[in-house]
Amino acid sequence: MDDLSLRFLAMAATSITAFLLGGLALKGLRMIFEKVFAERIKRLEDEERETK
């Protein structure tokens, strides 16, 4: 293979890897935010129930 083909393959592999890692990072952040906000919403609902 010539230099141009190798460079293209390296760029493609890098792009795919970055895309997959980005997807995993977003999924992890989403799980963290869902957990945090679920706890806050539950606490607010409990406080609201206690005031009634």
Residue pairs with C-beta under 8 A, 6 or more apart in sequence:
1 9
